[in-house]
């Protein structure tokens, strides 16, 4: 197509291009706390399962976002080799946890004993803020409820990781992932397999060769790595390769973000007071799991509720930013109380009603969460907190859990949001100077075109291809 263009129209066209150039220069995007969110999706190393088998492996040095950052969300789920979500009634996700650690530089071949025991001279674990002295040290982690449990950390808060000031000299920060998955395809008793009942696994010793106590009927010691739960006779053995796909949402750390502390409470916590005369310090021994005995024969199901609780002191005070409970099948909900019986947070399970991933019937597929308005729910330093965990005991359950996870922020800290950091200002000024130089060059170039055009075609306007 052809169109007649006059010299005056050509000059207007040049002017329009010039104005667009200036507009683009003046509207350069700037990364801020509002739009600076980043999301990385990773896959764990492959683990293989066949009907009845168990994988409970620890993967050190996993992929993880680098730098000094604020974690804003952490999600995970089990997927197959094609990236398709795998339902709980095929592969039960007992738990996944992510733990940080410092490792001496150059120590790529990690020697570990058991689960997270490493050579102490080359290793330092990054623990959460408490309160358990053994186990439950993770920063992130859930179980079967992972797909439908909110993990967002609201603004202006964040879980701080990667701070160079915290890394010991000669060390570097890395992360470990533990995935505990049970293949229940063809299982004689799917619930029994997921509750790690020892008789279904034909186990009398733990994975280290120690005999189990006579009253130990089920739990983690019976469904260890490479253990096998009983499957129906003749069920085909089909091995499959699986991964934990984990998604991390984060942003670069800056002065506008208020750090939160992670606390995990356990209803099995056995507290021992300090005894200075004997050189003993106070200790929280968390057993992590417990059994729920069935209610008496003839009792109505509505009356079959098993309650377990514990009261512990929180070492620091602050604002509650987030709260969520963790329970297994049969759970009815858990509540964290402050002194005087005030409710800090109640968390209840969502049970699935179908077959598809995220809605598997009979499984806990989500836990409700608490997001108090900032400053509205406070805990005093040393305040006695009580965790209550309720389970239905219409039938017996083994290896259940009653955990409660909260995020606490220092009440005295305020967000110091600033439009730009010094580095941002310097960077934007440099970019601006370069942009203006390019724009001025464009002005000269366009003026030269106009002069050439007028000199060549000023006396005889013609056709210009468009």
C-alpha positions in Angstrom: 0.0 0.0 0.0 1.2 3.5 -0.8 0.4 6.8 0.7 1.4 10.4 -0.2 3.4 12.0 2.7 4.2 15.7 2.6 7.3 17.3 4.1 5.2 18.8 7.0 3.7 15.4 7.7 7.2 13.9 7.8 8.3 16.4 10.3 5.2 15.7 12.5 6.0 12.0 12.3 9.6 12.7 13.4 8.2 14.8 16.3 5.8 12.0 17.4 8.7 9.4 17.4 10.8 11.8 19.5 8.0 12.3 22.0 7.5 8.6 22.3 11.2 8.2 23.0 11.0 10.8 25.8 7.9 9.1 27.2 9.6 5.7 27.3 12.6 7.2 29.0 10.5 8.8 31.7 8.5 5.7 32.5 11.3 3.2 33.2 10.1 0.5 35.6 11.6 0.4 39.1 11.7 -2.7 41.3 10.0 -1.9 44.6 8.6 -3.8 47.6 5.3 -3.8 45.8 6.4 -5.3 42.5 9.7 -7.0 43.5 8.2 -10.4 44.2 10.1 -13.3 42.6 9.0 -17.0 42.3 11.3 -20.0 41.7 10.0 -23.5 41.0 12.4 -26.4 41.8 12.3 -30.2 41.7 13.8 -32.4 44.4 16.1 -35.3 43.3 14.1 -38.2 41.9 12.8 -40.9 44.3 11.3 -44.2 43.2 8.4 -46.0 44.8 6.5 -49.2 44.1 3.3 -50.5 45.8 3.8 -50.6 49.6 7.3 -49.1 49.6 8.5 -46.1 51.6 11.0 -43.3 50.7 12.2 -41.2 53.6 15.3 -39.6 52.2 17.4 -36.5 53.1 18.7 -34.4 50.2 21.5 -32.0 51.0 22.5 -28.9 49.0 19.1 -28.6 47.3 18.3 -25.8 44.8 17.2 -22.7 46.7 17.0 -19.0 45.9 20.3 -17.2 46.5 21.1 -14.0 48.2 19.8 -12.0 51.2 16.1 -12.4 50.8 12.7 -12.5 52.5 10.7 -15.7 52.0 7.0 -14.8 51.4 5.5 -18.2 50.5 6.7 -21.8 50.3 4.5 -24.5 48.6 5.1 -28.1 47.6 3.5 -31.2 46.2 4.5 -34.6 44.8 4.5 -34.9 41.0 5.4 -37.6 38.5 8.0 -37.5 35.7 5.5 -35.5 33.5 4.9 -33.0 36.2 1.4 -34.2 37.0 0.3 -34.0 40.6 0.0 -37.4 42.3 -3.0 -38.0 44.5 -2.6 -39.0 48.2 -4.4 -42.3 47.8 -1.5 -43.4 45.5 1.4 -41.7 47.2 0.8 -40.4 50.7 3.0 -37.4 51.6 3.6 -38.0 55.3 5.7 -34.9 55.5 8.3 -32.7 53.8 10.6 -30.3 55.7 13.3 -27.9 54.6 16.2 -27.1 57.0 19.0 -24.6 56.5 22.6 -25.3 57.5 26.1 -23.8 57.3 28.7 -26.0 55.8 32.4 -25.3 55.6 33.4 -24.2 52.1 34.8 -27.0 50.0 32.9 -29.8 51.9 30.7 -30.9 49.0 30.7 -34.6 50.0 28.7 -34.5 53.2 29.1 -37.3 55.6 26.0 -37.8 57.6 24.8 -40.3 60.2 21.1 -41.0 60.5 18.8 -38.1 59.5 20.6 -34.7 60.0 23.7 -35.6 62.0 26.8 -34.2 60.2 30.4 -33.8 61.1 30.0 -31.0 63.7 33.4 -29.3 62.9 32.2 -28.6 59.3 28.5 -28.1 60.0 26.1 -25.9 61.9 22.3 -26.2 61.7 20.1 -23.2 61.2 17.3 -23.8 63.7 14.0 -22.1 64.0 13.4 -20.1 67.1 12.0 -23.0 69.1 10.8 -24.4 71.3 11.8 -28.0 70.9 15.4 -28.9 71.7 15.3 -32.1 69.6 13.6 -32.4 66.2 11.2 -29.9 64.6 14.0 -27.5 63.7 12.7 -26.8 60.2 11.9 -23.4 58.7 9.4 -24.8 56.3 7.3 -28.0 56.1 3.9 -29.6 55.9 2.3 -33.0 55.2 -0.8 -34.2 53.3 -2.4 -30.8 53.8 0.2 -29.0 51.7 -1.8 -28.3 48.6 -4.6 -26.4 50.3 -2.9 -24.7 53.2 -1.9 -21.0 52.9 1.7 -20.3 53.6 1.8 -16.6 52.6 3.7 -14.2 54.9 1.8 -10.9 54.8 3.4 -7.5 54.2 5.5 -5.9 55.6 6.8 -9.2 57.1 9.2 -11.8 55.8 11.2 -14.9 56.8 14.8 -13.7 56.6 17.4 -16.0 55.0 20.8 -15.5 53.4 22.0 -12.7 55.6 25.8 -12.6 55.0 26.3 -11.3 58.6 24.9 -14.5 60.0 27.3 -16.9 58.1 30.3 -18.0 60.1 33.7 -17.2 58.5 34.8 -20.0 56.1 31.2 -21.3 55.8 28.4 -21.0 53.3 24.6 -21.4 53.7 22.9 -24.4 52.1 19.5 -26.2 52.5 18.4 -29.7 53.1 15.1 -31.3 52.1 13.5 -34.4 53.8 10.7 -36.1 51.9 8.7 -38.9 53.5 6.4 -40.6 51.1 4.5 -43.9 51.3 3.1 -45.7 48.2 -0.3 -47.1 49.1 -1.3 -48.5 45.8 -2.7 -52.0 46.4 -2.3 -51.7 50.2 -4.4 -54.0 52.3 -5.1 -51.1 54.7 -4.3 -47.7 53.3 -5.0 -45.8 56.6 -2.9 -48.3 58.5 0.0 -47.8 56.1 -0.2 -44.0 56.3 -0.3 -44.3 60.1 2.8 -46.5 60.0 1.3 -49.4 62.0 4.1 -51.8 62.8 2.2 -55.0 62.2 1.5 -53.9 58.6 5.1 -53.2 58.0 6.2 -56.5 59.8 8.7 -54.4 61.7 10.1 -55.2 65.2 13.3 -53.1 65.0 14.0 -49.6 63.9 16.2 -48.7 60.9 19.3 -48.6 63.1 18.7 -52.2 64.3 17.4 -51.4 67.7 14.5 -53.4 69.1 11.2 -51.4 69.3 9.6 -51.0 72.7 6.8 -53.6 73.3 4.2 -50.8 73.5 5.3 -49.1 70.3 2.4 -49.9 67.9 3.0 -47.5 65.1 4.9 -44.4 64.0 8.0 -43.1 62.2 10.1 -46.0 63.5 8.1 -48.5 61.5 7.8 -46.7 58.2 11.4 -45.7 57.7 13.2 -45.4 54.4 12.8 -48.6 52.3 10.3 -50.2 54.7 7.3 -51.9 53.0 3.7 -52.0 54.0 1.6 -55.0 53.2 -0.1 -55.0 49.8 -2.8 -57.3 48.4 -1.6 -60.6 47.1 -1.0 -60.5 43.3 -1.1 -56.7 43.0 1.1 -55.7 40.1 4.5 -54.3 41.0 4.8 -51.0 39.0 7.7 -48.8 39.9 7.3 -45.0 39.4 9.7 -42.1 39.6 8.5 -39.1 41.6 9.6 -35.7 42.7 8.7 -33.0 45.2 8.0 -29.8 43.3 8.5 -26.9 45.6 7.7 -23.3 44.8 9.4 -20.4 46.6 8.1 -16.9 46.5 10.5 -14.3 47.8 11.9 -10.8 47.4 15.2 -9.1 48.0 15.7 -8.0 51.6 15.4 -4.3 52.4 14.8 -1.9 55.3 11.0 -2.0 54.7 10.7 -5.7 55.7 10.1 -6.7 59.3 11.6 -10.1 60.1 9.5 -12.8 61.8 10.6 -15.6 64.2 9.4 -19.2 63.6 8.1 -21.2 66.6 6.7 -24.7 66.5 4.9 -26.2 69.5 4.3 -29.9 70.0 1.6 -31.4 72.3 4.0 -34.2 73.2 6.6 -31.8 74.6 8.0 -33.0 77.9 9.6 -30.0 79.7 12.4 -30.5 82.2 13.2 -27.5 84.5 16.8 -26.3 84.8 18.7 -27.6 87.8 21.7 -25.4 88.4 23.0 -27.6 91.2 23.2 -30.6 88.9 24.4 -28.6 85.9 21.2 -29.3 83.9 19.6 -26.7 81.7 15.9 -26.5 80.9 14.9 -28.8 78.1 11.9 -29.3 75.8 11.9 -32.9 74.7 9.4 -33.2 71.8 8.3 -36.7 71.0 6.6 -35.4 67.8 4.1 -38.3 67.5 1.6 -40.1 69.8 -1.2 -42.7 69.7 -4.9 -42.2 70.0 -6.7 -45.1 71.6 -10.2 -45.9 70.5 -13.1 -44.9 72.7 -15.1 -47.5 74.8 -17.3 -49.9 72.9 -20.8 -48.6 72.7 -19.9 -44.9 72.9 -21.6 -42.6 70.4 -19.2 -41.3 67.7 -20.0 -37.8 68.7 -18.6 -38.5 72.2 -15.4 -40.1 70.8 -13.0 -37.2 71.0 -9.5 -37.6 72.2 -7.8 -34.4 73.6 -4.2 -33.9 74.3 -2.6 -30.6 75.4 0.6 -29.1 76.7 1.5 -25.7 78.2 4.8 -24.1 77.5 6.3 -20.6 77.9 7.3 -18.5 74.9 10.8 -17.0 75.5 10.0 -13.8 73.7 7.1 -11.5 73.2 5.7 -10.0 70.0 2.9 -9.8 67.5 1.4 -13.0 66.1 1.5 -12.7 62.3 0.5 -16.2 61.2 -0.6 -19.5 62.7 -1.5 -23.0 61.6 -1.8 -26.4 63.1 -0.6 -29.8 61.7 -2.6 -33.0 62.2 -3.0 -36.4 60.6 -6.2 -38.3 59.5 -8.7 -38.3 62.3 -7.7 -34.8 63.4 -10.6 -32.5 64.4 -8.6 -29.3 64.9 -6.2 -27.7 67.2 -6.1 -24.4 69.1 -3.3 -22.2 70.6 -4.4 -20.4 73.8 -2.8 -17.6 75.7 -3.0 -17.1 79.4 -6.5 -16.7 80.7 -7.9 -18.9 78.0 -7.8 -16.3 75.2 -7.7 -17.9 71.8 -4.6 -16.9 69.8 -5.4 -19.1 66.8 -7.6 -22.1 65.9 -6.8 -24.3 63.0 -9.2 -26.9 61.6 -8.6 -29.5 58.9 -10.3 -29.8 55.5 -11.0 -33.4 54.4 -11.2 -34.3 50.7 -14.3 -35.6 49.1 -13.2 -36.9 45.7 -10.3 -38.6 43.9 -8.4 -35.7 42.3 -5.2 -34.3 43.8 -6.1 -31.8 46.5 -9.5 -33.3 47.2 -8.7 -36.9 48.1 -11.6 -38.4 50.1 -10.7 -39.3 53.7 -7.4 -37.4 53.8 -6.6 -34.1 55.3 -6.0 -31.9 52.3 -5.8 -28.5 54.0 -5.5 -26.7 57.4 -7.1 -23.4 58.1 -4.7 -20.5 59.0 -4.8 -17.4 61.1 -3.8 -13.9 59.8 -4.4 -11.4 62.7 -4.4 -7.8 61.8 -0.8 -6.5 62.6 -0.6 -5.7 66.3 -4.0 -7.1 67.2 -2.8 -10.3 68.8 0.2 -10.0 71.1 2.1 -12.5 73.2 4.1 -11.4 76.2 7.6 -12.6 76.9 7.4 -15.6 79.2 3.6 -16.0 78.7 2.3 -19.5 79.2 0.8 -20.8 76.0 -1.4 -23.9 75.7 -1.7 -26.1 72.6 -4.8 -28.4 72.5 -5.1 -31.1 69.8 -8.4 -32.9 69.2 -8.8 -36.2 67.4 -11.7 -38.5 66.7 -11.1 -41.8 68.5 -14.0 -43.6 67.0 -11.2 -45.9 65.9 -7.6 -46.2 67.0 -4.9 -44.1 65.4 -1.1 -44.5 65.6 1.7 -42.0 64.9 -0.5 -38.9 64.9 0.8 -35.4 65.4 -0.4 -32.3 67.2 1.9 -29.4 66.1 1.3 -25.7 66.0 3.4 -23.3 63.9 3.4 -19.5 64.4 5.3 -16.5 63.2 6.1 -13.8 65.7 7.3 -10.2 64.9 9.0 -7.8 67.3 6.2 -5.4 68.4 8.7 -2.5 68.6 9.8 -2.8 65.0 8.2 -0.7 62.4 8.5 -0.9 58.6 11.0 1.6 57.3 9.8 1.7 53.7 11.8 4.0 51.5 11.2 4.7 47.7 14.7 3.8 46.7 17.8 2.4 48.4 21.1 4.3 47.7 22.1 1.6 45.2 18.7 1.9 43.5 19.1 5.7 43.3 22.6 5.5 41.8 21.5 2.8 39.4 18.4 4.7 38.2 20.5 7.9 37.8 23.0 6.1 35.7 20.3 4.6 33.6 18.6 7.9 33.3 21.8 9.6 32.1 22.3 6.9 29.5 18.7 7.2 28.4 18.9 11.0 28.0 22.1 10.7 26.0 20.4 8.2 23.7 17.4 10.5 23.4 19.5 13.6 22.6 21.3 11.5 20.0 17.9 10.6 18.5 17.0 14.3 18.4 20.1 15.2 16.4 19.5 12.2 14.1 15.9 13.1 13.4 16.8 16.8 12.7 19.4 15.6 10.2 16.8 13.5 8.5 14.5 16.5 8.3 17.2 18.7 6.8 18.2 16.1 4.2 14.5 15.5 3.4 13.8 19.2 2.9 16.9 19.7 0.8 16.2 16.7 -1.5 12.4 16.8 -1.7 11.5 20.3 -0.7 10.7 21.5 -4.2 9.1 18.3 -5.5 6.9 16.3 -3.1 6.2 12.7 -4.3 5.2 9.2 -3.1 6.6 7.5 0.0 6.0 3.8 0.7 4.4 3.2 4.0 
